[in-house]
């Protein structure tokens, strides 16, 4: 079994002024053929799984390049085209092939390309022809466009949010694509457009039960895979929106009906799936009133994983104004402040300006007298078996509040953001994480309560505040009843 595998991705927030350049990929994750670490990473999991199949099943695996940039603004056209063409040239050199496995994000937008994944998959199909199965793993926060569905044979999204199952989904993808290459199955895909924008954390009900139920359906009645494509709301491209994807073994009409039934169930749950959001003061009031353990407050509005700068100061400023102590906040992307902390040294107490640099949604910088408690060169943070870079990092104390400053912009996914900087969360009453829901995998088990805060920032929780100009209407919640407006029931 000759298998080519490669990876390319980022999550593009077209509303933020942080261009995603070639250097953005090189700084975050780039591995040429044969250079991928011997551990999985979410976007490149198909490559890691293919390596395991080479050992266990004797596959011949031809590795292409893997590149992933931290979510930010629109990708520079030249950067996308260079990485794309690098992979396509490697694919041509690998022919003939029995199968292709691609790890893509699904919400990458470049200057001139609304649908980067659809573009590269269409070019892959043109190279390998119609007889070679192409399997694709996507992040559920993707745009499931018609172009990529037409170009691929099998698409599978992670089921979990937080994304903890990327290896399992890559294993599923490898097994099904191999079965298609051997003629054991004839995969066909069915897609239902739910006509809505929403968020679906699987760390809470009712989405937890919904995912468990669709997982139990797989392997029965010719159902090969079921994915919920949550979509990524912070992109002004036409095909934004929630979709249900069902892959069956040559049962297209059955798959179409099932996708619609499940999609309409999600529509009925639209008001229940999201966690309630609090104002800054509501969240701090509730957290301060508890004295029975750690309260985790999520600040999704400044989540680097959604393209935000991760330098907003609204939460911390209010905590300082209220005199809250025994708390931790992280991480602030501020390479200049980190440099100043390193210049001052551990134990130094000095006046520091930090945060609030990138734009209006970052708030004003904080000026405070701080104590440098810990400095780490090339700091990292673990998450579900992966190692995420934080760059040079500093921990500072501001009158009883511990804050983490990082020089490599990164979402706060794991407790290592604090523990690796000498901050013991067992001694804290409140921790504020700049994350939407990925934090839940590691912070959830430590928390007596998890709260979600609707602070000002680059990623508003209220979709009505997003200035769309190109999205396909009607769609909820921009339109109260998209089904009637679209002439459907």
N, C-alpha and C positions, 0 to 999 in steps of 0.2 A: 504494500500500500504506500504509494508515493504521495506525501502530503506537504503542501506548502502552507506556511503560517506566518503571519506578520500582524502588526498592530499600529494603529494611528488614531489619536483622539484628543479631544479637549471638549469642555462644555462651555459654549459661547453665550455670554450675556451681552446681547447687542446694545444694551442700554448703558453700559459703563465705558468710561474712557480709559481703559487699560488695554492697549493693543497686544494681541498674542503674536509674538515674533518667533523667528527660528530660535533665537536665544532662549525664549520661554520654554521651549521643548528641551533644549540642551541642558538648561538649568534644573529641570524637574526630572525627566526620565528619557534617556535615549540609549538604545542598545543596538549596535549593528549585528549582522548575522553571527551567531555563536557567542555574543557578548552578554546575552540576557542572564541575570543572576539565577542561581539554582534555587529559586523560591518564586512563588506566584505573586503577581500583581494584578489588580482587578482588570485593567484594560487589556493586558497581555496574557491572561489566563489560558486562552486556547493554545498558545505556544508552549507554556509550561506543561499543560496536559498532554500535548502531542509528544513532548519529550518522554513522558512516562509511558505513552503507548509504544514508543520506539523500543523501550526496554522490555515491556511486558508482551507486546504483540508483534514485534519485529517490523514496525513501520519504518520506512525511510522518510525522515523528516528533513525538509529543506527550510531552514529558518531565514526569514526576511528581517528587516529592521523593525524596531518597535520604538515609538515616540509618543509621549503624552505630556501635555502642558497643563499646569494648574489653570482651572477655569478663570477666564477673564473676558475681555472684550473681543471684538471681531478679529479673526486670524488674518495676518498679513497674507495677501494673495501669493506672493512669491514663496513664502514659507510653506504654505499648504502644497503648492504645486511641486516644490522640491522634494518634500517627504513623500508625496504621492508617487511621483515619477521614480524615485529611488526604489520604492516597493514594487512598482509595476515592472521595472527593469529586472529586478531580482526574480519576479514571477516568470517573466519570459525566459530567463536563463534556466529556470527549473523545469521547464516542459520536457517530456510529457508528464502529466500528473493524473492521479486518481481522484484527488479531492483537494479542496482549499478550505482552511479555517482562518477566519479573520476576527481579531479582537478590535472592535471599534466602540466609540462612546455612543454616538447617535445624535448628539446635539452640537456638532461642530459647524460653525458658519465662518466662511472666509469672504474677503472682498471679492465679489463676483460669483460666489458659490453659496446659495442658500442651503444646499444639501450636499455637504462634502462627502458624506458616507454614500449617498446615492450615486454621486459622481464616480468615486473610486470603485464601487461595486459594479457599475455599468461597464467600466473599463476592464475590470477583472473578467467579467463575463465575456466581453468581446475577445479577450486574449485566450481564455481556456475553452471557449465554445460551449454549446448547450449540453454536452454529455458529461461534464465534470461537475459533481455536486459542490456548491459553495455554501458553507455554513458560517453564520455570523453570530457572535455574541455582542449584545448591546446592553448598556446601562438602561434601566427602565425610564430614566429621565431623558428620553430620546424623542425625536420627531420621527414617527413611523411613516415615512413618505412612500408614496406609490412607486417611486423610482427604485428604491432599494428593495421593496418587496418583489418587484418584477425581476430584479437582477439576481437575487439570492434564491437558494432552494430551501434553506432552513434558517430562520432567525429565532434566537432565544434571548430573552431578557432576564437579568437577575430578578428573582421573586421578592427579595427582602430589601426593606428600607428601614434601618441602615443596611448597607450592602455587605452582607456577611457570607453570601452564598455564591460568589463569583467563580470559585473553583468547581463547585458542584454543577453549576450551569455549564461551565466549559466542558466538564466530563460528559454531561448529557449531550451537548452539541457534538462532541467528538464521536460518541457512540452512534448517534443518529446519522451523522454525515457519512461515517464509515458504512453503516447499513445501507444507505442510499447508494453509495459507490459500488457495493457488492450486489445490488439489485434486490435486496431483501425487503426494502420498503420503497414506496413512491410518495415522498412527502409533498403535500400541497398546503398552502397557507390561506387562511381565512381571516379577514380583518373587519372589525366593527368600530366605527367612529362614534364615540360616546357624546360628541358635541359639547365637551366641557373642559375647563381648566380646573385642576384641583391638586391636592397633595394627599398621598396615601401612605402614611407611616405604618409599617407592619408591626411596630412595637406595641400597638394598642388595638383594641377592638373598635370597630367591627372588621378592620382590614386583616387582622391576625387570623380570624376565622375564615375569611374569604380566601386567603392564600392557602391555608391548610386544606380547604375544600377543593380548590382547583388542582392542587398537587395530588390529592387522592384520586382525581379523575384520570390522570396520566397513566398510560399503559393499559387502558381499558377501552373497548369499543372503537379501536383504531385511533385513539387520541394519543399523539406522540408528545405534544408539549402545549402548554397554555401559558401565555405571558400577558401581564397587564403593563402596557406602556404608559407610564404616568405622565409623560411629556415633560418638557422644560419650559415653564411659562415665561422665562425672562429672555426670550428671543423674538424679535419682530420679523418672523418668517411665516409664509402662508399656512404651512401644515402643522402648526402648533395644536396640541389637543390630546386628550386621553383616548386611547384605543385598546381594544382587546384583540390579541393575536392567538389563533388556534392553529396548530399544525397537526394534520391528520394523515393517516396512511391511505391516500387516494379516496378520501371521503369528503369531497369539496362541499357538497350541499349540506351534509350533516355538520361540517365545520362552520359553515356560514351561519347556520341556525344556532349553534352553540355559542359562537362568538357574540351574536346579537343578544341571546338570552343573558349571558354573563355581563355584557355591556349595559344592558338595561337594569340589571341588579345593581351595578355600580352607580348608575344614575340615581336610583332610588336611595342609595346610601350617601349621596353627595354632601348632605349637611352633617353627617355623623362621622365621616372618616377623618376629618382634621381635628387636631387637638385644639382646645380653646386657647386663645391668646389673651395676654394681660398687658395693661400699660406698664411702664417702668415702675411706677409707684405701687401699683397693685401687686406686681410680682415681688417687690422688695418688702411690702407690708406682710404679705403671706409668708415669705421666707423668714423674715425677722421674728414672726410670731411663733415659729416652731423652735423647740429646744430639745428635739429628740433625734438629731442626726443631721446628715448633710442634705441640703436642698440644692438641686441643680437647676439653674435658670439658663435656658437656651436663648441666644440672641441671633436668630436666623437672618435678620436684616443685614448683618455684617459678616456673613458666611463666605469665606474665600472659596469654598467649594461650589458656590453659585455665582462666582465672578466678582464678589464684593472686594473692596480693598483690604478689609480686616484691620482697619485702623480707626474705626469710629469710636467716639469718646462719650456718647450719650449715657450709656449704662454706668460707666465708672464715675463720670462726673457727678451723677445723682447719688451714687453710693458715698462719695466723698462728702458731698453737701449734707447728707443725712447722718454722717458720722458712723457708718456701718463698719464694724470690725470683725475679725475672724473670717474673712472672705478671700477669695482668689478669683482672678479674671485672666483669661488668655484666649488666643495670643494676639498681641498687637504687632502688626507688621510695620516696623520702623527701623530700617537699617542704620539711619543716622543716630537715633537714640541708643541703639545697641553699641555702636562704635564709641559713643561718649561714655557709656557704662564701662566698656573695656578700658578706655583711657583712664577712667577714675579708679577702677580696680575693685575687687570684692571688699566689702566693709566700708567703702566710701559713702559719705553722706553729702549730697550736693543738690543744687537746683537743676531740674531736668524738664525740658519741654518735649513731649512725645504725643504721638497720635494726631489725628485730625489733619492729615497732610494732603490726601489725594484729591479731594473735591468737597463740594457743599454737603454731600450725604455723609461725610466723615465727621462732621461737627468741628468745633474749634479745638485746637491743641490744648492739652492739659499742662499747666505749669505747676510743679509741685516739688517740694523738698523730699527726696527719696533716699533710701538706703539700698545699695547694691548688695544683695544677699548671695547671689550665685552667678557665675559666668561659665559658659560651656561653648567651646569651639565645635563647629560642625555637629550641633545637637540633632537628635532624631526623636521620633515618636513612633511607636509600634501601633499597628491596627490590623487585626485579623491575619496575622502572619506576615504582613508587609512592613517594610521599614520606610518611613516618610521623613524627608529632610526638613529641618527647621533652620538650617544655617547657624551662624553664630547667634547665641541667645543669651539673654540676661533676665534674671529674676530680680525684681525690685520690691521694696515695701513702702507703701504710702500710708502712714498712720494706721497700721493694722490691716491693710488690704495688700495682698500679694498679687503682683501683676507680672506676666511673662511677655517679654519683648523678643521678637524673632526677626531675622534678616531674610528668611526665605518664606514668602507668603504661603500659609498652609492653614487649612481648616483644623479646628480642634476636634480631632476624632478620638484620641486616646488619652488615658490618664498620664502617659509619658510626657505630655505637654507640660505637666506640673511636676511629676515625680522626678523626671530627669533634670529638672532645675532645682531640686532640693525642697520642693513644696509638698508637705505631707497633708493630703486632703483629709486624713483622719482627724486632723486638728482644726478643720474648718467647719463653719456652719453653712456657708453659702459658697458656691462656685458658679461663675458665669462663663459659659463656653460660647465661642463664636462659631456656631454650627447650627444646622437645621434639624437633623435627626441622626446623623451618623454617630454622634457622641453617645447615643443611647446604648450601643453595644457594650461599652466599657464603663460608662458613668452610671447607666441605669441601675445595675446591681448594687452600686454603692449608695444610691439615693433613697432617702425616705420619701421624697417627692420630687417630681420633675415638672417644671413650669416653662411655658413658652411665652416669650415677651415680644410684643409688637413695638419695638423701638424704631425711631427714625433710622433710615439707612438706604443702601443701594438696592436692597431686595425686599420690597414691601410685601407683607403677607396678604394685603388686600389687593387682589388682582385688578380691581376697578381703578386703581391708581397707576397702572402700567400704561404708558402712552402708545398703545399699539396703533399702527397705521396700515399694516399689511396682512394681519391675521384674517383667516376666512371666517366670515360671519354667516349665520348666527352661531353663537357659542355662549354657553353659560360660564360665569355669571354676568358677562357683558350683556347677554340677552336672557331675560328671565325664562322664556319658553322657546328654546331653539328648535324643538321638534315641530311645533306649529308653524314657526316662522320659516322653516325649511320645507314645509309641506309634508312632514312625516309625523307619524304617531307612534 
